[in-house]
Protein backbone atom coordinates (compact mmCIF):
# COMPACT_ATOMS: atom_id res chain seq x y z
CA UNK A 1 0.00 0.00 0.00
CA UNK A 2 2.82 2.42 0.87
CA UNK A 3 4.51 1.87 -2.51
CA UNK A 4 1.24 2.61 -4.31
CA UNK A 5 0.94 5.92 -2.46
CA UNK A 6 4.57 6.79 -3.18
CA UNK A 7 4.11 6.02 -6.89
CA UNK A 8 0.90 8.05 -6.91
CA UNK A 9 2.60 11.12 -5.36
CA UNK A 10 5.64 10.73 -7.64
CA UNK A 11 3.31 10.71 -10.65
CA UNK A 12 1.47 13.80 -9.38
CA UNK A 13 4.79 15.61 -8.72
CA UNK A 14 6.16 14.72 -12.18
CA UNK A 15 2.91 15.87 -13.83
CA UNK A 16 3.10 19.17 -11.97
CA UNK A 17 6.72 19.73 -13.01
CA UNK A 18 5.94 18.79 -16.61
CA UNK A 19 2.97 21.18 -16.69
CA UNK A 20 5.25 23.99 -15.49
CA UNK A 21 7.83 23.12 -18.13
CA UNK A 22 10.24 21.85 -15.50
CA UNK A 23 10.18 18.15 -16.28
CA UNK A 24 13.46 16.31 -16.47
CA UNK A 25 15.52 16.01 -19.59
CA UNK A 26 15.28 19.62 -20.72
CA UNK A 27 18.59 21.31 -21.47
CA UNK A 28 19.55 24.72 -22.70
CA UNK A 29 22.29 27.27 -23.09
CA UNK A 30 21.83 30.62 -21.40
CA UNK A 31 23.44 33.90 -22.32
CA UNK A 32 23.77 36.32 -19.39
CA UNK A 33 23.84 39.88 -20.67
CA UNK A 34 23.39 43.35 -19.25
CA UNK A 35 25.49 46.31 -18.19
CA UNK A 36 28.39 45.86 -15.83
CA UNK A 37 27.47 45.56 -12.14
CA UNK A 38 23.98 44.23 -12.85
CA UNK A 39 24.65 40.91 -11.06
CA UNK A 40 25.22 38.48 -13.94
CA UNK A 41 28.23 36.67 -12.48
CA UNK A 42 26.70 36.60 -9.01
CA UNK A 43 23.50 35.06 -10.41
CA UNK A 44 25.45 32.43 -12.33
CA UNK A 45 27.48 31.57 -9.22
CA UNK A 46 24.30 31.31 -7.14
CA UNK A 47 22.65 29.04 -9.71
CA UNK A 48 25.68 26.77 -9.86
CA UNK A 49 26.53 26.60 -6.15
CA UNK A 50 23.57 27.99 -4.19
CA UNK A 51 25.98 30.46 -2.61
CA UNK A 52 26.16 34.24 -2.98
CA UNK A 53 29.50 35.84 -3.60
CA UNK A 54 30.42 39.21 -5.09
CA UNK A 55 32.74 39.29 -8.09
CA UNK A 56 34.79 41.90 -9.91
CA UNK A 57 33.60 42.83 -13.41
CA UNK A 58 33.91 40.03 -15.97
CA UNK A 59 36.69 40.92 -18.39
CA UNK A 60 36.36 38.03 -20.85
CA UNK A 61 33.69 35.49 -21.80
CA UNK A 62 33.21 32.73 -19.26
CA UNK A 63 31.40 29.47 -20.05
CA UNK A 64 30.11 27.62 -17.02
CA UNK A 65 30.09 23.90 -16.51
CA UNK A 66 26.66 22.35 -16.85
CA UNK A 67 24.47 22.87 -13.81
CA UNK A 68 20.95 21.92 -12.85
CA UNK A 69 18.30 24.27 -11.57
CA UNK A 70 14.68 23.34 -10.90
CA UNK A 71 14.96 20.11 -12.87
CA UNK A 72 16.56 21.74 -15.92
CA UNK A 73 20.14 21.42 -17.07
CA UNK A 74 21.95 24.50 -18.34
CA UNK A 75 25.26 25.70 -19.55
CA UNK A 76 25.70 29.47 -19.46
CA UNK A 77 27.87 32.16 -20.95
CA UNK A 78 28.69 35.21 -18.85
CA UNK A 79 30.09 37.73 -21.32
CA UNK A 80 30.57 40.77 -19.13
CA UNK A 81 28.79 44.06 -19.51
CA UNK A 82 31.30 46.87 -19.59
CA UNK A 83 31.27 48.89 -22.77
CA UNK A 84 34.51 47.48 -24.17
CA UNK A 85 33.11 43.92 -24.42
CA UNK A 86 29.51 44.50 -25.51
CA UNK A 87 30.45 44.21 -29.18
CA UNK A 88 31.12 40.46 -28.69
CA UNK A 89 27.60 39.71 -27.45
CA UNK A 90 26.38 39.18 -30.99
CA UNK A 91 28.96 36.43 -31.53
CA UNK A 92 27.30 34.27 -28.87
CA UNK A 93 23.59 34.92 -29.39
CA UNK A 94 22.98 32.34 -32.11
CA UNK A 95 24.31 29.57 -29.85
CA UNK A 96 21.89 30.15 -26.98
CA UNK A 97 18.46 28.86 -26.02
CA UNK A 98 17.55 31.98 -24.02
CA UNK A 99 18.94 35.34 -22.97
CA UNK A 100 18.85 36.54 -19.37
CA UNK A 101 19.27 40.31 -19.57
CA UNK A 102 19.99 41.71 -16.11
CA UNK A 103 19.25 45.30 -15.15
CA UNK A 104 20.37 46.94 -11.90
CA UNK A 105 17.09 48.29 -10.49
CA UNK A 106 19.02 50.79 -8.33
CA UNK A 107 21.14 52.32 -11.09
CA UNK A 108 18.65 54.86 -12.43
CA UNK A 109 21.31 56.83 -14.30
CA UNK A 110 21.98 53.85 -16.61
CA UNK A 111 18.46 52.59 -17.37
CA UNK A 112 18.39 54.26 -20.79
CA UNK A 113 21.80 52.75 -21.58
CA UNK A 114 20.49 49.29 -20.62
CA UNK A 115 17.46 49.89 -22.85
CA UNK A 116 19.72 50.98 -25.69
CA UNK A 117 21.78 47.76 -25.44
CA UNK A 118 18.66 45.60 -25.32
CA UNK A 119 17.28 47.55 -28.29
CA UNK A 120 20.50 46.87 -30.21
CA UNK A 121 20.07 43.12 -29.68
CA UNK A 122 16.41 43.16 -30.66
CA UNK A 123 16.56 45.83 -33.37
CA UNK A 124 19.36 44.14 -35.29
CA UNK A 125 17.41 40.88 -35.15
CA UNK A 126 20.31 39.21 -33.34
CA UNK A 127 17.95 37.46 -30.93
CA UNK A 128 15.09 36.80 -33.33
CA UNK A 129 13.06 33.87 -32.02
CA UNK A 130 15.13 33.60 -28.82
CA UNK A 131 13.27 34.25 -25.55
CA UNK A 132 14.60 37.11 -23.44
CA UNK A 133 13.98 37.22 -19.70
CA UNK A 134 14.68 40.77 -18.50
CA UNK A 135 15.64 40.51 -14.84
CA UNK A 136 15.31 43.65 -12.72
CA UNK A 137 17.91 42.74 -10.09
CA UNK A 138 18.58 44.26 -6.65
CA UNK A 139 14.87 44.88 -6.08
CA UNK A 140 15.40 44.15 -2.38
CA UNK A 141 17.40 47.37 -1.94
CA UNK A 142 15.73 50.60 -0.78
CA UNK A 143 17.06 52.51 -3.82
CA UNK A 144 15.36 50.13 -6.28
CA UNK A 145 12.77 51.81 -8.45
CA UNK A 146 9.47 50.25 -9.49
CA UNK A 147 9.10 47.97 -12.48
CA UNK A 148 6.95 50.60 -14.18
CA UNK A 149 9.72 53.21 -13.79
CA UNK A 150 12.32 50.80 -15.14
CA UNK A 151 10.12 49.93 -18.11
CA UNK A 152 9.56 53.60 -18.90
CA UNK A 153 13.27 54.47 -18.70
CA UNK A 154 14.26 51.46 -20.84
CA UNK A 155 11.38 51.87 -23.31
CA UNK A 156 10.53 48.26 -22.47
CA UNK A 157 7.04 48.25 -23.98
CA UNK A 158 8.38 49.20 -27.41
CA UNK A 159 11.17 46.61 -27.12
CA UNK A 160 8.61 43.99 -26.18
CA UNK A 161 6.47 44.85 -29.22
CA UNK A 162 9.53 44.69 -31.51
CA UNK A 163 10.60 41.26 -30.25
CA UNK A 164 7.12 39.89 -29.73
CA UNK A 165 5.45 40.05 -26.33
CA UNK A 166 5.40 36.27 -26.07
CA UNK A 167 9.22 36.15 -26.45
CA UNK A 168 10.20 38.76 -23.84
CA UNK A 169 9.15 38.98 -20.22
CA UNK A 170 10.31 41.02 -17.23
CA UNK A 171 10.85 39.76 -13.68
CA UNK A 172 11.73 41.52 -10.42
CA UNK A 173 14.48 39.58 -8.69
CA UNK A 174 17.01 39.67 -5.90
CA UNK A 175 20.02 37.47 -6.49
CA UNK A 176 21.21 38.27 -2.99
CA UNK A 177 18.00 37.00 -1.37
CA UNK A 178 17.43 34.25 -3.94
CA UNK A 179 14.05 35.62 -5.00
CA UNK A 180 12.23 36.07 -8.29
CA UNK A 181 14.49 34.36 -10.79
CA UNK A 182 12.71 31.03 -10.27
CA UNK A 183 9.71 32.44 -12.16
CA UNK A 184 12.03 33.53 -14.96
CA UNK A 185 13.37 29.99 -15.26
CA UNK A 186 9.85 28.53 -15.36
CA UNK A 187 9.11 30.95 -18.20
CA UNK A 188 12.35 30.09 -20.05
CA UNK A 189 11.63 26.37 -19.61
CA UNK A 190 8.50 26.68 -21.74
CA UNK A 191 10.75 27.42 -24.75
CA UNK A 192 13.10 24.46 -24.30
C-alpha positions as CSV (number, residue, x, y, z in Angstrom):
1,X,0.0,0.0,0.0
2,X,2.8,2.4,0.9
3,X,4.5,1.9,-2.5
4,X,1.2,2.6,-4.3
5,X,0.9,5.9,-2.5
6,X,4.6,6.8,-3.2
7,X,4.1,6.0,-6.9
8,X,0.9,8.1,-6.9
9,X,2.6,11.1,-5.4
10,X,5.6,10.7,-7.6
11,X,3.3,10.7,-10.6
12,X,1.5,13.8,-9.4
13,X,4.8,15.6,-8.7
14,X,6.2,14.7,-12.2
15,X,2.9,15.9,-13.8
16,X,3.1,19.2,-12.0
17,X,6.7,19.7,-13.0
18,X,5.9,18.8,-16.6
19,X,3.0,21.2,-16.7
20,X,5.3,24.0,-15.5
21,X,7.8,23.1,-18.1
22,X,10.2,21.8,-15.5
23,X,10.2,18.2,-16.3
24,X,13.5,16.3,-16.5
25,X,15.5,16.0,-19.6
26,X,15.3,19.6,-20.7
27,X,18.6,21.3,-21.5
28,X,19.5,24.7,-22.7
29,X,22.3,27.3,-23.1
30,X,21.8,30.6,-21.4
31,X,23.4,33.9,-22.3
32,X,23.8,36.3,-19.4
33,X,23.8,39.9,-20.7
34,X,23.4,43.4,-19.2
35,X,25.5,46.3,-18.2
36,X,28.4,45.9,-15.8
37,X,27.5,45.6,-12.1
38,X,24.0,44.2,-12.8
39,X,24.7,40.9,-11.1
40,X,25.2,38.5,-13.9
41,X,28.2,36.7,-12.5
42,X,26.7,36.6,-9.0
43,X,23.5,35.1,-10.4
44,X,25.5,32.4,-12.3
45,X,27.5,31.6,-9.2
46,X,24.3,31.3,-7.1
47,X,22.6,29.0,-9.7
48,X,25.7,26.8,-9.9
49,X,26.5,26.6,-6.1
50,X,23.6,28.0,-4.2
51,X,26.0,30.5,-2.6
52,X,26.2,34.2,-3.0
53,X,29.5,35.8,-3.6
54,X,30.4,39.2,-5.1
55,X,32.7,39.3,-8.1
56,X,34.8,41.9,-9.9
57,X,33.6,42.8,-13.4
58,X,33.9,40.0,-16.0
59,X,36.7,40.9,-18.4
60,X,36.4,38.0,-20.8
61,X,33.7,35.5,-21.8
62,X,33.2,32.7,-19.3
63,X,31.4,29.5,-20.0
64,X,30.1,27.6,-17.0
65,X,30.1,23.9,-16.5
66,X,26.7,22.3,-16.9
67,X,24.5,22.9,-13.8
68,X,20.9,21.9,-12.9
69,X,18.3,24.3,-11.6
70,X,14.7,23.3,-10.9
71,X,15.0,20.1,-12.9
72,X,16.6,21.7,-15.9
73,X,20.1,21.4,-17.1
74,X,21.9,24.5,-18.3
75,X,25.3,25.7,-19.5
76,X,25.7,29.5,-19.5
77,X,27.9,32.2,-21.0
78,X,28.7,35.2,-18.8
79,X,30.1,37.7,-21.3
80,X,30.6,40.8,-19.1
81,X,28.8,44.1,-19.5
82,X,31.3,46.9,-19.6
83,X,31.3,48.9,-22.8
84,X,34.5,47.5,-24.2
85,X,33.1,43.9,-24.4
86,X,29.5,44.5,-25.5
87,X,30.5,44.2,-29.2
88,X,31.1,40.5,-28.7
89,X,27.6,39.7,-27.4
90,X,26.4,39.2,-31.0
91,X,29.0,36.4,-31.5
92,X,27.3,34.3,-28.9
93,X,23.6,34.9,-29.4
94,X,23.0,32.3,-32.1
95,X,24.3,29.6,-29.9
96,X,21.9,30.2,-27.0
97,X,18.5,28.9,-26.0
98,X,17.6,32.0,-24.0
99,X,18.9,35.3,-23.0
100,X,18.9,36.5,-19.4
101,X,19.3,40.3,-19.6
102,X,20.0,41.7,-16.1
103,X,19.3,45.3,-15.2
104,X,20.4,46.9,-11.9
105,X,17.1,48.3,-10.5
106,X,19.0,50.8,-8.3
107,X,21.1,52.3,-11.1
108,X,18.7,54.9,-12.4
109,X,21.3,56.8,-14.3
110,X,22.0,53.9,-16.6
111,X,18.5,52.6,-17.4
112,X,18.4,54.3,-20.8
113,X,21.8,52.8,-21.6
114,X,20.5,49.3,-20.6
115,X,17.5,49.9,-22.8
116,X,19.7,51.0,-25.7
117,X,21.8,47.8,-25.4
118,X,18.7,45.6,-25.3
119,X,17.3,47.6,-28.3
120,X,20.5,46.9,-30.2
121,X,20.1,43.1,-29.7
122,X,16.4,43.2,-30.7
123,X,16.6,45.8,-33.4
124,X,19.4,44.1,-35.3
125,X,17.4,40.9,-35.1
126,X,20.3,39.2,-33.3
127,X,18.0,37.5,-30.9
128,X,15.1,36.8,-33.3
129,X,13.1,33.9,-32.0
130,X,15.1,33.6,-28.8
131,X,13.3,34.2,-25.5
132,X,14.6,37.1,-23.4
133,X,14.0,37.2,-19.7
134,X,14.7,40.8,-18.5
135,X,15.6,40.5,-14.8
136,X,15.3,43.6,-12.7
137,X,17.9,42.7,-10.1
138,X,18.6,44.3,-6.7
139,X,14.9,44.9,-6.1
140,X,15.4,44.2,-2.4
141,X,17.4,47.4,-1.9
142,X,15.7,50.6,-0.8
143,X,17.1,52.5,-3.8
144,X,15.4,50.1,-6.3
145,X,12.8,51.8,-8.4
146,X,9.5,50.2,-9.5
147,X,9.1,48.0,-12.5
148,X,6.9,50.6,-14.2
149,X,9.7,53.2,-13.8
150,X,12.3,50.8,-15.1
151,X,10.1,49.9,-18.1
152,X,9.6,53.6,-18.9
153,X,13.3,54.5,-18.7
154,X,14.3,51.5,-20.8
155,X,11.4,51.9,-23.3
156,X,10.5,48.3,-22.5
157,X,7.0,48.3,-24.0
158,X,8.4,49.2,-27.4
159,X,11.2,46.6,-27.1
160,X,8.6,44.0,-26.2
161,X,6.5,44.8,-29.2
162,X,9.5,44.7,-31.5
163,X,10.6,41.3,-30.3
164,X,7.1,39.9,-29.7
165,X,5.4,40.0,-26.3
166,X,5.4,36.3,-26.1
167,X,9.2,36.2,-26.4
168,X,10.2,38.8,-23.8
169,X,9.1,39.0,-20.2
170,X,10.3,41.0,-17.2
171,X,10.9,39.8,-13.7
172,X,11.7,41.5,-10.4
173,X,14.5,39.6,-8.7
174,X,17.0,39.7,-5.9
175,X,20.0,37.5,-6.5
176,X,21.2,38.3,-3.0
177,X,18.0,37.0,-1.4
178,X,17.4,34.2,-3.9
179,X,14.1,35.6,-5.0
180,X,12.2,36.1,-8.3
181,X,14.5,34.4,-10.8
182,X,12.7,31.0,-10.3
183,X,9.7,32.4,-12.2
184,X,12.0,33.5,-15.0
185,X,13.4,30.0,-15.3
186,X,9.9,28.5,-15.4
187,X,9.1,30.9,-18.2
188,X,12.4,30.1,-20.1
189,X,11.6,26.4,-19.6
190,X,8.5,26.7,-21.7
191,X,10.8,27.4,-24.7
192,X,13.1,24.5,-24.3
